[in-house]
C-alpha cells in the first residue's frame, strides 16, 4: 500500500486550514482509497475504535480523570474516513521514528519527535477533550 510522502504530508498537516486538502489528497490516491475500503470491510476500523476504548479503560486505572464515556462520544463523531486517515498518519509517524532509531540517527529521531508532537492528531484531541487517555 502506498501513502503520501510523510514529510510533504506533515508539512501540509501543520497548517490547520489546509487539513481538508491533505485529507482530500490522501483519498484521491487510489491505493489509499482501496486501503480504506478494505479496512472498513474487514472491520479493522471498528476494531481500532474498540482498541482506543480499551486503552482508555487501562489508562483510567492510572489516571482516574480519564473519561472513557467522553472518548466513546468523541469517537462516535469521527467518521470512518477520518479515523483511517488519522490511523495511517499515526502509523507513518511511528515508522519514521523507528527507521531513524534503526539507522542510529538520533538527530533525525529528535527532529521527528518534535515535529510529530506538534500535530494535533486524534489521540491528542481525545486527551484534550477527555483527560489523559
QUIMO-V926463 format. One record per residue. N is the residue number from 1. RES is the residue in three letters. PHI is phi in radians with two decimals (* if undefined). Layout:
# QUIMO-V926463
N;RES;PHI / N;RES;PHI
This chain:
# QUIMO-V926463
1;UNK;* / 2;UNK;-1.85 / 3;UNK;-2.13 / 4;UNK;-0.97 / 5;UNK;-1.00 / 6;UNK;-1.11 / 7;UNK;-1.03 / 8;UNK;-1.17 / 9;UNK;-1.15 / 10;UNK;-1.12 / 11;UNK;-1.08 / 12;UNK;-1.17 / 13;UNK;-1.22 / 14;UNK;-1.17 / 15;UNK;-1.90 / 16;UNK;-0.94 / 17;UNK;-1.06 / 18;UNK;-1.77 / 19;UNK;-1.00 / 20;UNK;-1.08 / 21;UNK;-1.12 / 22;UNK;-1.13 / 23;UNK;-1.06 / 24;UNK;-1.10 / 25;UNK;-1.12 / 26;UNK;-1.03 / 27;UNK;-1.39 / 28;UNK;-1.25 / 29;UNK;-1.29 / 30;UNK;-1.02 / 31;UNK;-1.17 / 32;UNK;-1.16 / 33;UNK;-1.11 / 34;UNK;-1.15 / 35;UNK;-1.06 / 36;UNK;-1.09 / 37;UNK;-1.04 / 38;UNK;-1.16 / 39;UNK;-1.12 / 40;UNK;-1.18 / 41;UNK;-1.13 / 42;UNK;-1.45 / 43;UNK;1.53 / 44;UNK;-1.11 / 45;UNK;-1.22 / 46;UNK;-1.07 / 47;UNK;-1.12 / 48;UNK;-1.08 / 49;UNK;-1.08 / 50;UNK;-1.12 / 51;UNK;-1.10 / 52;UNK;-1.13 / 53;UNK;-1.17 / 54;UNK;-1.14 / 55;UNK;-1.11 / 56;UNK;-1.13 / 57;UNK;-1.04 / 58;UNK;-1.17 / 59;UNK;-1.12 / 60;UNK;-1.09 / 61;UNK;-1.10 / 62;UNK;-1.64 / 63;UNK;-2.25 / 64;UNK;-1.00 / 65;UNK;-1.27 / 66;UNK;-1.08 / 67;UNK;-1.90 / 68;UNK;-1.24 / 69;UNK;-1.13 / 70;UNK;-1.10 / 71;UNK;-1.04 / 72;UNK;-1.08 / 73;UNK;-1.12 / 74;UNK;-1.12 / 75;UNK;-1.11 / 76;UNK;-1.11 / 77;UNK;-1.52 / 78;UNK;-1.75 / 79;UNK;-1.12 / 80;UNK;-1.03 / 81;UNK;-1.09 / 82;UNK;-1.17 / 83;UNK;-1.09 / 84;UNK;-1.11 / 85;UNK;-0.95 / 86;UNK;-1.11 / 87;UNK;-1.12 / 88;UNK;-1.11 / 89;UNK;-1.08 / 90;UNK;-1.08 / 91;UNK;-1.12 / 92;UNK;-1.11 / 93;UNK;-1.08 / 94;UNK;-1.04 / 95;UNK;-1.09 / 96;UNK;-1.05 / 97;UNK;-1.19 / 98;UNK;-1.06 / 99;UNK;-1.05 / 100;UNK;-1.13 / 101;UNK;-1.15 / 102;UNK;-1.08 / 103;UNK;-1.43 / 104;UNK;0.96 / 105;UNK;-1.73 / 106;UNK;-1.16 / 107;UNK;-1.16 / 108;UNK;-1.12 / 109;UNK;-1.04 / 110;UNK;-1.09 / 111;UNK;-1.11 / 112;UNK;-1.13 / 113;UNK;-1.04 / 114;UNK;-1.16 / 115;UNK;-1.10 / 116;UNK;-1.19 / 117;UNK;-1.15 / 118;UNK;-1.38 / 119;UNK;-1.40 / 120;UNK;-1.58 / 121;UNK;-1.32 / 122;UNK;-1.02 / 123;UNK;-1.05 / 124;UNK;-1.17 / 125;UNK;-1.14 / 126;UNK;-1.15 / 127;UNK;-1.01 / 128;UNK;-1.12 / 129;UNK;-1.41 / 130;UNK;-2.17 / 131;UNK;1.66 / 132;UNK;-1.10 / 133;UNK;-2.20
